[in-house]
Amino acid sequence: MVFNDVFDAELDQKERLSRPIPSGRVSRQNAALLGSILFAIAIVAAFQVSWLSVILALVITFAVLLYDSLAKHHPFFGSLNMGLCRGSNIFSSFRLAEMFTPCFHVSVEYRS
């Protein structure tokens, strides 16, 4: 959400003056800094889980920045890019749940 406001600052200056950047409550530079810090925290947190989580965090970060900067204005690639963002988030949630959920194996014995 932060980078959406950063990339849309000029448009929001014309259409949404109550948003944080156009209203002057937050500078564009401080918003970009906050967004970068949040991305960095997510990637560092992913290191605590696994390398696959790090890769997913990097893919999500790239996809979000691509969407906010360019893809959202394209009818096909915007939807495709948003699907990549959402799908990666869901996959990373499943991956995390898999790590913290005990696995139960059921043995079936066959007797003739």
KOLPAVEX-310940 format. One record per atom (N, C-alpha, C): atom name; x, y, z; residue number from 0. Coordinates in Angstrom, 1 decimal. Layout:
<recs>
REC    a        X        Y        Z     k
REC   CA        X        Y        Z   NUM
...
</recs>
This chain:
<recs>
REC    a        X        Y        Z     k
REC    N      0.8     -1.2      0.0     0
REC   CA      0.0      0.0      0.0     0
REC    C      0.9      1.3      0.0     0
REC    N      2.0      1.2      0.7     1
REC   CA      2.8      2.4      0.8     1
REC    C      3.3      2.8     -0.6     1
REC    N      3.9      1.8     -1.4     2
REC   CA      4.4      2.2     -2.7     2
REC    C      3.3      2.5     -3.7     2
REC    N      2.1      2.1     -3.5     3
REC   CA      1.0      2.5     -4.3     3
REC    C      0.9      4.0     -4.2     3
REC    N      0.9      4.5     -3.0     4
REC   CA      0.8      6.0     -2.8     4
REC    C      2.0      6.7     -3.3     4
REC    N      3.2      6.1     -3.2     5
REC   CA      4.4      6.7     -3.7     5
REC    C      4.3      6.9     -5.2     5
REC    N      4.0      5.8     -5.9     6
REC   CA      3.9      5.8     -7.4     6
REC    C      2.7      6.7     -7.9     6
REC    N      1.7      6.8     -7.1     7
REC   CA      0.5      7.5     -7.6     7
REC    C      0.4      9.0     -7.0     7
REC    N      1.5      9.5     -6.5     8
REC   CA      1.5     10.8     -5.9     8
REC    C      1.0     11.9     -6.8     8
REC    N      1.5     11.9     -8.1     9
REC   CA      1.0     13.0     -9.0     9
REC    C     -0.5     12.9     -9.3     9
REC    N     -1.0     11.6     -9.5    10
REC   CA     -2.4     11.5     -9.8    10
REC    C     -3.2     11.8     -8.5    10
REC    N     -2.7     11.4     -7.3    11
REC   CA     -3.4     11.7     -6.1    11
REC    C     -3.4     13.2     -5.8    11
REC    N     -2.4     13.9     -6.3    12
REC   CA     -2.4     15.4     -6.1    12
REC    C     -3.5     16.1     -6.9    12
REC    N     -4.0     15.4     -8.0    13
REC   CA     -5.1     16.0     -8.7    13
REC    C     -6.4     15.5     -8.3    13
REC    N     -6.5     14.2     -7.9    14
REC   CA     -7.8     13.5     -7.7    14
REC    C     -8.1     13.2     -6.2    14
REC    N     -7.1     13.0     -5.4    15
REC   CA     -7.3     12.6     -4.0    15
REC    C     -6.4     13.4     -3.0    15
REC    N     -6.8     14.6     -2.8    16
REC   CA     -6.0     15.5     -2.0    16
REC    C     -5.9     15.1     -0.6    16
REC    N     -6.8     14.2     -0.1    17
REC   CA     -6.8     13.8      1.3    17
REC    C     -5.9     12.7      1.6    17
REC    N     -5.3     12.1      0.6    18
REC   CA     -4.3     11.0      0.8    18
REC    C     -3.1     11.6      1.5    18
REC    N     -2.3     10.7      2.2    19
REC   CA     -1.2     11.2      3.0    19
REC    C     -0.1     12.1      2.3    19
REC    N      0.3     11.6      1.1    20
REC   CA      1.4     12.4      0.4    20
REC    C      0.9     13.7     -0.2    20
REC    N     -0.3     13.7     -0.9    21
REC   CA     -0.7     15.0     -1.5    21
REC    C     -1.1     16.0     -0.4    21
REC    N     -1.6     15.5      0.7    22
REC   CA     -2.0     16.4      1.8    22
REC    C     -0.8     17.0      2.6    22
REC    N      0.3     16.4      2.3    23
REC   CA      1.5     16.9      3.0    23
REC    C      1.8     16.3      4.4    23
REC    N      0.9     15.4      4.8    24
REC   CA      1.2     14.7      6.1    24
REC    C      2.4     13.8      6.1    24
REC    N      2.7     13.3      4.9    25
REC   CA      3.9     12.4      4.7    25
REC    C      4.6     12.8      3.4    25
REC    N      5.9     12.9      3.5    26
REC   CA      6.6     13.2      2.2    26
REC    C      6.8     12.0      1.4    26
REC    N      6.9     12.2      0.1    27
REC   CA      7.1     11.0     -0.8    27
REC    C      8.4     10.2     -0.4    27
REC    N      9.4     10.9      0.0    28
REC   CA     10.7     10.3      0.3    28
REC    C     10.5      9.4      1.6    28
REC    N      9.8     10.0      2.6    29
REC   CA      9.6      9.2      3.8    29
REC    C      8.7      8.0      3.6    29
REC    N      7.7      8.1      2.7    30
REC   CA      6.8      7.0      2.4    30
REC    C      7.6      5.9      1.7    30
REC    N      8.5      6.3      0.7    31
REC   CA      9.4      5.3      0.1    31
REC    C     10.3      4.6      1.1    31
REC    N     10.8      5.4      2.0    32
REC   CA     11.7      4.8      3.0    32
REC    C     10.9      3.8      3.9    32
REC    N      9.7      4.2      4.3    33
REC   CA      8.9      3.3      5.1    33
REC    C      8.6      2.0      4.3    33
REC    N      8.2      2.1      3.0    34
REC   CA      7.9      1.0      2.2    34
REC    C      9.1      0.1      2.1    34
REC    N     10.3      0.7      1.9    35
REC   CA     11.5     -0.1      1.8    35
REC    C     11.9     -0.8      3.1    35
REC    N     11.7     -0.2      4.2    36
REC   CA     11.9     -0.8      5.5    36
REC    C     10.9     -2.0      5.7    36
REC    N      9.7     -1.8      5.3    37
REC   CA      8.7     -2.9      5.5    37
REC    C      9.1     -4.1      4.6    37
REC    N      9.5     -3.8      3.4    38
REC   CA      9.9     -4.9      2.5    38
REC    C     11.1     -5.6      3.1    38
REC    N     12.1     -4.8      3.6    39
REC   CA     13.3     -5.4      4.2    39
REC    C     12.9     -6.3      5.4    39
REC    N     12.0     -5.9      6.2    40
REC   CA     11.6     -6.6      7.4    40
REC    C     11.0     -8.0      6.9    40
REC    N     10.2     -7.9      5.9    41
REC   CA      9.5     -9.1      5.4    41
REC    C     10.6    -10.1      4.9    41
REC    N     11.6     -9.6      4.2    42
REC   CA     12.6    -10.5      3.6    42
REC    C     13.5    -11.1      4.7    42
REC    N     13.8    -10.3      5.7    43
REC   CA     14.6    -10.8      6.9    43
REC    C     13.8    -11.8      7.6    43
REC    N     12.5    -11.6      7.8    44
REC   CA     11.6    -12.5      8.5    44
REC    C     11.6    -13.8      7.7    44
REC    N     11.6    -13.7      6.4    45
REC   CA     11.5    -14.9      5.5    45
REC    C     12.8    -15.8      5.7    45
REC    N     13.9    -15.1      6.0    46
REC   CA     15.2    -15.9      6.3    46
REC    C     15.0    -16.7      7.5    46
REC    N     14.1    -16.4      8.4    47
REC   CA     14.0    -17.2      9.6    47
REC    C     13.2    -18.5      9.3    47
REC    N     12.6    -18.6      8.2    48
REC   CA     11.8    -19.7      7.9    48
REC    C     12.5    -20.7      7.0    48
REC    N     12.8    -20.3      5.8    49
REC   CA     13.5    -21.1      4.8    49
REC    C     14.0    -20.3      3.6    49
REC    N     14.8    -20.9      2.8    50
REC   CA     15.3    -20.3      1.6    50
REC    C     14.1    -20.1      0.6    50
REC    N     13.2    -21.1      0.6    51
REC   CA     12.0    -21.0     -0.3    51
REC    C     11.2    -19.8      0.1    51
REC    N     11.1    -19.5      1.4    52
REC   CA     10.4    -18.3      1.9    52
REC    C     11.1    -17.0      1.4    52
REC    N     12.4    -17.0      1.5    53
REC   CA     13.1    -15.9      1.0    53
REC    C     12.9    -15.6     -0.5    53
REC    N     12.9    -16.7     -1.3    54
REC   CA     12.6    -16.5     -2.7    54
REC    C     11.2    -16.0     -2.9    54
REC    N     10.3    -16.6     -2.2    55
REC   CA      8.9    -16.1     -2.3    55
REC    C      8.8    -14.6     -1.9    55
REC    N      9.4    -14.2     -0.8    56
REC   CA      9.4    -12.8     -0.4    56
REC    C     10.0    -11.9     -1.4    56
REC    N     11.1    -12.3     -2.1    57
REC   CA     11.7    -11.5     -3.1    57
REC    C     10.8    -11.4     -4.4    57
REC    N     10.1    -12.5     -4.7    58
REC   CA      9.2    -12.5     -5.8    58
REC    C      8.0    -11.6     -5.5    58
REC    N      7.5    -11.7     -4.3    59
REC   CA      6.3    -10.8     -4.0    59
REC    C      6.7     -9.4     -4.0    59
REC    N      7.9     -9.1     -3.4    60
REC   CA      8.4     -7.7     -3.4    60
REC    C      8.5     -7.2     -4.9    60
REC    N      9.2     -7.9     -5.7    61
REC   CA      9.3     -7.5     -7.1    61
REC    C      7.9     -7.4     -7.8    61
REC    N      7.0     -8.3     -7.6    62
REC   CA      5.7     -8.3     -8.2    62
REC    C      4.9     -7.0     -7.7    62
REC    N      5.0     -6.7     -6.4    63
REC   CA      4.3     -5.6     -5.9    63
REC    C      4.8     -4.3     -6.5    63
REC    N      6.2     -4.2     -6.6    64
REC   CA      6.7     -2.9     -7.1    64
REC    C      6.4     -2.8     -8.6    64
REC    N      6.5     -3.9     -9.3    65
REC   CA      6.1     -3.9    -10.8    65
REC    C      4.6     -3.5    -11.0    65
REC    N      3.8     -4.0    -10.1    66
REC   CA      2.3     -3.7    -10.2    66
REC    C      2.1     -2.2     -9.9    66
REC    N      2.7     -1.7     -8.8    67
REC   CA      2.5     -0.3     -8.4    67
REC    C      3.0      0.6     -9.4    67
REC    N      4.2      0.3    -10.0    68
REC   CA      4.8      1.3    -10.9    68
REC    C      4.3      1.2    -12.3    68
REC    N      4.0      0.1    -12.9    69
REC   CA      3.6      0.0    -14.3    69
REC    C      2.4     -0.9    -14.6    69
REC    N      2.3     -2.1    -14.0    70
REC   CA      1.3     -3.0    -14.5    70
REC    C     -0.1     -2.7    -14.2    70
REC    N     -0.4     -1.9    -13.2    71
REC   CA     -1.8     -1.7    -12.8    71
REC    C     -2.5     -0.8    -13.9    71
REC    N     -1.8     -0.2    -14.7    72
REC   CA     -2.4      0.6    -15.8    72
REC    C     -2.6     -0.2    -17.1    72
REC    N     -2.2     -1.5    -17.1    73
REC   CA     -2.4     -2.3    -18.3    73
REC    C     -3.5     -3.3    -18.0    73
REC    N     -4.5     -3.4    -18.8    74
REC   CA     -5.6     -4.3    -18.5    74
REC    C     -5.3     -5.8    -18.4    74
REC    N     -4.4     -6.3    -19.2    75
REC   CA     -4.1     -7.7    -19.2    75
REC    C     -2.9     -8.0    -18.1    75
REC    N     -1.8     -7.2    -18.3    76
REC   CA     -0.7     -7.5    -17.4    76
REC    C     -0.9     -7.1    -16.0    76
REC    N     -1.8     -6.1    -15.8    77
REC   CA     -2.2     -5.7    -14.5    77
REC    C     -2.9     -6.8    -13.7    77
REC    N     -3.8     -7.4    -14.4    78
REC   CA     -4.5     -8.6    -13.7    78
REC    C     -3.6     -9.8    -13.5    78
REC    N     -2.7    -10.0    -14.5    79
REC   CA     -1.8    -11.1    -14.4    79
REC    C     -0.8    -10.9    -13.3    79
REC    N     -0.3     -9.7    -13.2    80
REC   CA      0.6     -9.3    -12.1    80
REC    C      0.0     -9.4    -10.7    80
REC    N     -1.3     -8.9    -10.6    81
REC   CA     -2.0     -9.0     -9.3    81
REC    C     -2.2    -10.4     -9.0    81
REC    N     -2.5    -11.3     -9.9    82
REC   CA     -2.7    -12.7     -9.6    82
REC    C     -1.4    -13.3     -9.1    82
REC    N     -0.2    -12.9     -9.7    83
REC   CA      1.1    -13.3     -9.2    83
REC    C      1.3    -12.9     -7.7    83
REC    N      0.9    -11.7     -7.4    84
REC   CA      1.0    -11.2     -6.0    84
REC    C      0.2    -12.0     -5.1    84
REC    N     -1.1    -12.2     -5.4    85
REC   CA     -2.0    -12.9     -4.6    85
REC    C     -1.7    -14.4     -4.4    85
REC    N     -1.3    -15.0     -5.6    86
REC   CA     -1.0    -16.4     -5.5    86
REC    C      0.3    -16.7     -4.7    86
REC    N      1.3    -15.8     -4.9    87
REC   CA      2.5    -15.9     -4.1    87
REC    C      2.2    -15.8     -2.6    87
REC    N      1.4    -14.8     -2.2    88
REC   CA      1.0    -14.7     -0.8    88
REC    C      0.3    -15.9     -0.3    88
REC    N     -0.6    -16.5     -1.1    89
REC   CA     -1.3    -17.7     -0.6    89
REC    C     -0.3    -18.9     -0.5    89
REC    N      0.5    -19.0     -1.5    90
REC   CA      1.5    -20.1     -1.5    90
REC    C      2.4    -20.0     -0.3    90
REC    N      2.9    -18.8      0.0    91
REC   CA      3.8    -18.6      1.2    91
REC    C      3.1    -18.9      2.5    91
REC    N      1.8    -18.6      2.6    92
REC   CA      1.0    -18.9      3.8    92
REC    C      0.9    -20.4      3.9    92
REC    N      0.6    -21.1      2.8    93
REC   CA      0.6    -22.6      2.9    93
REC    C      1.9    -23.1      3.3    93
REC    N      3.0    -22.6      2.8    94
REC   CA      4.3    -23.1      3.1    94
REC    C      4.6    -22.9      4.6    94
REC    N      4.2    -21.7      5.1    95
REC   CA      4.5    -21.4      6.6    95
REC    C      3.6    -22.4      7.4    95
REC    N      2.4    -22.5      7.1    96
REC   CA      1.5    -23.4      7.8    96
REC    C      2.0    -24.9      7.8    96
REC    N      2.5    -25.3      6.7    97
REC   CA      3.1    -26.6      6.6    97
REC    C      4.2    -26.8      7.5    97
REC    N      5.0    -25.8      7.7    98
REC   CA      6.2    -25.9      8.6    98
REC    C      5.8    -26.0     10.1    98
REC    N      4.7    -25.4     10.5    99
REC   CA      4.3    -25.3     11.9    99
REC    C      3.2    -26.3     12.3    99
REC    N      2.7    -27.1     11.3   100
REC   CA      1.6    -28.0     11.6   100
REC    C      2.2    -29.4     11.7   100
REC    N      2.0    -30.1     12.8   101
REC   CA      2.5    -31.4     12.9   101
REC    C      1.9    -32.3     11.8   101
REC    N      2.8    -33.2     11.3   102
REC   CA      2.3    -34.1     10.3   102
REC    C      1.9    -35.4     11.0   102
REC    N      0.8    -35.9     10.7   103
REC   CA      0.3    -37.2     11.2   103
REC    C      0.2    -38.2     10.1   103
REC    N      0.9    -39.3     10.3   104
REC   CA      0.9    -40.3      9.3   104
REC    C      0.0    -41.5      9.7   104
REC    N     -0.8    -41.9      8.9   105
REC   CA     -1.7    -43.0      9.2   105
REC    C     -1.2    -44.3      8.6   105
REC    N     -1.0    -45.3      9.4   106
REC   CA     -0.5    -46.6      8.9   106
REC    C     -1.8    -47.5      8.7   106
REC    N     -1.8    -48.1      7.6   107
REC   CA     -2.9    -49.0      7.3   107
REC    C     -2.3    -50.4      7.2   107
REC    N     -2.8    -51.3      8.0   108
REC   CA     -2.3    -52.7      8.0   108
REC    C     -3.2    -53.5      7.2   108
REC    N     -2.7    -54.3      6.3   109
REC   CA     -3.6    -55.2      5.5   109
REC    C     -3.3    -56.6      5.9   109
REC    N     -4.4    -57.3      6.3   110
REC   CA     -4.3    -58.7      6.6   110
REC    C     -5.2    -59.5      5.7   110
REC    N     -4.6    -60.6      5.2   111
REC   CA     -5.4    -61.4      4.3   111
REC    C     -5.9    -62.7      5.1   111
</recs>
